[in-house]
Amino acid sequence: MTRRLTPADFIADATTVARELIGATLLLGGVGGIVVETEAYDQADPASHSFRGHTARNASMFGPPGHAYVYLSYGIHWCLNLVCREAGHGAGVLIRAIEPRYGVERMMARRGIKDPRRLCAGPGCVGQALAVGPDIDGLPLDRRPFELRAPERPHRVLVGPRIGISKASEQPWRFGL
C-alpha cells in the first residue's frame, strides 16, 4: 500500500492538490475507491463558496489544510471537498468522481443502483455512495473515518474547464484520468 496522505499534502494551492489527488485512494468508513475527477476552488474564484468571505456555512473551507468541507448542493446532494492551503485561506478540492473499489455492494445499496460505473460519477453520487453528510464536515482527513492514500503510480492527468457552475467555468481547474 502507498503512504497515507497527511495535512502537509494539502498545504499547496487547490489546483496543485486537485491534480495530485488523481489516482489517490479515498475511503470513508472503509468504502470508496480511486479518485478519478476533481475540481479546484479558491477564495479569489467567483465560483467558490469562499469567494464572499467566511460564514458559518463555509467555515470549514477556511480551516486548516487536510480537513473535510461538506456542503449541501441544490438541497439534496452532500458534496465532499478537501481543504487546501493555510488556515484562514478558503480553498478546497471537490471530489467529482471516484472509481469504486472498496465496499461496492454498500455503495450500490446506498445509491439504489446496480451499475458500478454510475455509482460515483458526479459529486452528488460520490456523496451518496460514501454516505457523506454534515457529521464529517471539518474532520481531519488523516484520521478515521477517512483513509486517503497517495496514488500508486503517476498518471497522465487530463485538464479541462469546470462543469456544473455558472461563474468562472472557463477556468481549467477540472482534473481527471
Buried (B, 14 or more C-beta within 10 A) or exposed (E): EEEBBBBEBBBBEBBBBBBBBBBBBBBBBEBBBBBBBBBBBBBEBEBBBBBEEEEEEBBBBBBBBBBBBBBBEEEEBBBBBBBBBEEEBBBBBBBBBBBBBBBBEBBBEBBEBEEBEBBBBBBBBBBBBBBBEEEBBBBBBBEEBBBBBBBEEEBEBEEEEBEBBEEBEEBEBBBBB
